[in-house]
Amino acid sequence: MNNTISYVVSFALMLPIQGQKRSASYPEESRSVLSADGRYALSNANHEGGAPNHELVLIDNKTRSSSKVISYTRHIRVAWAPSGHAFFVTNYDGSDSSVCLVGSVSISLSVNDVSQLLSEWSKSRLSRKEPGDHLYCEVTKWINESQILLRVHGYGNDHSPNVVEQYMYDLVKRTFDAVKSSPSH
């Protein structure tokens, strides 16, 4: 059995439009999301049958090539950086957790697990996650071309109060800074 997946893409329809939305939630939305210069598009591919049910695909409109970014089973949120050279993915991979990824297309496709880096950074609540805890790490927005805002929220297995923490991550310096947040978020 051939497990090769082919992506059929209408490249003529992938032209940048002024003011076009640069984010999407998949698999809920079916449209591709273009980078600012229109060179790249992030698109969803659904699979019938076994898990994982979906793939996020990066399409290079110049070379007409495509690359799998990630496979996922539930849902994701994606957004391009202002210049279109990077994107983030929040992968809601479990009923009690999520994973944050940042991808770059500057030289070739590369993807880094920012939530893992945050977990290793000792101040984060993610580093103290207990079995049964519901903790989610989400990228909420691009602050600028090289910085993203992450939000950690959830509650403990013992139904302890909601955890809400925010961190700014600098992709160039690979550093985190805690951001003061209000409990109403």
C-alpha positions as CSV (number, residue, x, y, z in Angstrom):
1,M,0.0,0.0,0.0
2,N,1.3,3.4,-1.0
3,N,1.3,5.8,2.0
4,T,2.3,8.8,-0.2
5,I,0.1,11.8,0.3
6,S,-0.2,14.3,-2.5
7,Y,-1.4,17.8,-2.1
8,V,-3.5,19.4,-4.8
9,V,-3.2,23.2,-4.6
10,S,-4.6,25.8,-6.9
11,F,-1.6,28.2,-7.0
12,A,-3.4,30.7,-9.1
13,L,-5.8,31.5,-6.2
14,M,-3.0,32.0,-3.7
15,L,-2.3,35.7,-4.3
16,P,-1.7,38.1,-1.4
17,I,-4.6,40.4,-0.7
18,Q,-4.2,43.7,1.2
19,G,-5.6,43.3,4.7
20,Q,-5.9,39.5,4.4
21,K,-6.2,37.6,7.7
22,R,-2.9,35.9,8.5
23,S,-4.2,33.4,11.0
24,A,-6.6,30.5,11.0
25,S,-8.0,27.6,13.2
26,Y,-7.9,24.2,11.6
27,P,-9.6,21.9,10.8
28,E,-12.6,24.3,11.4
29,E,-11.5,26.7,8.6
30,S,-10.7,25.4,5.1
31,R,-8.9,28.4,3.7
32,S,-5.1,28.6,3.3
33,V,-3.3,31.4,5.2
34,L,-0.8,33.3,3.1
35,S,2.4,34.9,4.3
36,A,2.6,38.7,4.0
37,D,4.5,38.5,0.7
38,G,2.4,35.7,-0.7
39,R,5.3,33.3,-1.2
40,Y,4.1,30.8,1.4
41,A,0.8,29.4,2.5
42,L,-0.2,27.3,5.5
43,S,-2.9,24.8,4.6
44,N,-4.8,22.0,6.3
45,A,-5.0,18.5,4.9
46,N,-7.6,16.1,6.3
47,H,-7.2,12.3,6.3
48,E,-9.9,9.7,6.4
49,G,-9.3,6.7,8.7
50,G,-6.8,6.5,11.5
51,A,-5.1,9.1,13.7
52,P,-3.6,11.5,13.2
53,N,-6.5,12.9,11.2
54,H,-4.9,16.1,9.9
55,E,-1.7,17.7,8.7
56,L,-0.5,21.2,8.6
57,V,1.2,21.8,5.3
58,L,3.6,24.6,4.2
59,I,3.3,25.4,0.5
60,D,5.9,27.4,-1.3
61,N,4.1,29.2,-4.1
62,K,7.3,30.1,-5.9
63,T,8.7,26.6,-6.2
64,R,5.2,24.9,-6.1
65,S,6.5,22.5,-3.4
66,S,4.9,21.5,-0.1
67,S,6.3,20.2,3.2
68,K,4.5,18.7,6.1
69,V,4.8,20.9,9.2
70,I,3.1,18.6,11.7
71,S,0.4,16.0,12.0
72,Y,-2.3,16.5,14.6
73,T,-5.4,14.8,15.9
74,R,-7.6,17.5,17.4
75,H,-7.2,21.2,16.4
76,I,-4.6,23.9,15.9
77,R,-4.3,27.7,15.6
78,V,-1.8,29.2,13.2
79,A,-0.6,32.7,12.5
80,W,2.1,34.3,10.4
81,A,4.7,36.8,11.7
82,P,4.3,40.3,10.2
83,S,7.0,39.7,7.6
84,G,5.9,36.2,6.7
85,H,9.3,34.5,7.5
86,A,8.0,32.7,10.6
87,F,4.7,31.3,11.9
88,F,3.4,29.9,15.1
89,V,1.2,26.9,15.8
90,T,-0.7,26.1,19.0
91,N,-1.5,22.4,18.8
92,Y,-4.4,21.4,21.2
93,D,-3.1,17.9,21.2
94,G,-4.9,16.6,24.3
95,S,-7.9,17.3,26.5
96,D,-5.6,18.5,29.2
97,S,-2.7,20.1,27.3
98,S,-1.5,22.0,24.3
99,V,1.9,22.5,22.6
100,C,3.3,25.7,21.1
101,L,5.5,25.6,18.0
102,V,7.3,28.3,16.1
103,G,8.3,27.6,12.5
104,S,10.7,29.5,10.3
105,V,11.0,29.6,6.5
106,S,14.0,31.9,6.3
107,I,16.4,29.3,4.9
108,S,14.5,26.0,5.1
109,L,11.5,24.9,7.1
110,S,12.4,24.5,10.8
111,V,10.0,24.0,13.7
112,N,10.8,24.5,17.4
113,D,8.7,23.4,20.4
114,V,8.5,26.6,22.5
115,S,6.3,25.0,25.1
116,Q,9.1,22.5,25.8
117,L,11.6,25.3,26.2
118,L,9.2,27.1,28.5
119,S,8.7,24.0,30.6
120,E,12.5,23.7,30.9
121,W,12.6,27.3,32.0
122,S,12.1,26.7,35.8
123,K,9.7,29.6,36.6
124,S,6.9,28.3,34.4
125,R,4.0,26.4,35.9
126,L,4.4,23.9,33.0
127,S,7.6,22.7,34.7
128,R,5.6,21.6,37.7
129,K,2.7,19.9,35.9
130,E,1.3,16.9,37.9
131,P,-0.6,14.0,36.4
132,G,-4.2,15.1,35.9
133,D,-3.4,18.8,35.7
134,H,-5.1,20.7,32.9
135,L,-2.5,23.1,31.6
136,Y,-2.5,24.7,28.3
137,C,0.3,26.7,26.6
138,E,-1.0,29.0,23.8
139,V,0.7,31.5,21.6
140,T,-1.7,34.4,21.7
141,K,0.0,36.9,19.3
142,W,3.1,38.2,17.6
143,I,4.4,41.2,19.5
144,N,6.8,42.0,16.7
145,E,8.8,40.1,14.1
146,S,10.9,38.2,16.7
147,Q,8.8,38.1,19.8
148,I,5.6,36.2,20.6
149,L,3.3,36.3,23.6
150,L,2.6,32.9,25.3
151,R,-0.2,32.3,27.8
152,V,-0.2,29.4,30.2
153,H,-3.6,28.7,31.8
154,G,-5.5,25.8,33.4
155,Y,-6.2,24.2,36.8
156,G,-4.8,21.4,38.9
157,N,-6.3,17.9,39.4
158,D,-7.4,19.0,42.8
159,H,-9.4,21.8,41.2
160,S,-7.1,24.4,42.5
161,P,-7.6,27.9,41.3
162,N,-7.0,28.8,37.7
163,V,-3.4,29.3,36.7
164,V,-2.8,32.2,34.3
165,E,0.7,33.1,33.4
166,Q,2.0,35.1,30.4
167,Y,5.5,35.0,28.9
168,M,7.2,36.9,26.1
169,Y,9.5,34.7,24.1
170,D,12.3,36.2,22.0
171,L,13.0,34.0,19.0
172,V,16.4,35.6,18.3
173,K,17.7,35.6,21.9
174,R,15.8,32.4,22.8
175,T,14.8,33.9,26.1
176,F,11.6,34.2,28.1
177,D,10.4,37.1,30.2
178,A,7.4,36.9,32.5
179,V,4.6,39.3,31.7
180,K,2.3,40.6,34.4
181,S,-1.2,39.3,33.7
182,S,-4.6,39.9,35.3
183,P,-6.7,37.0,36.7
184,S,-9.6,37.9,34.4
185,H,-7.9,36.5,31.3
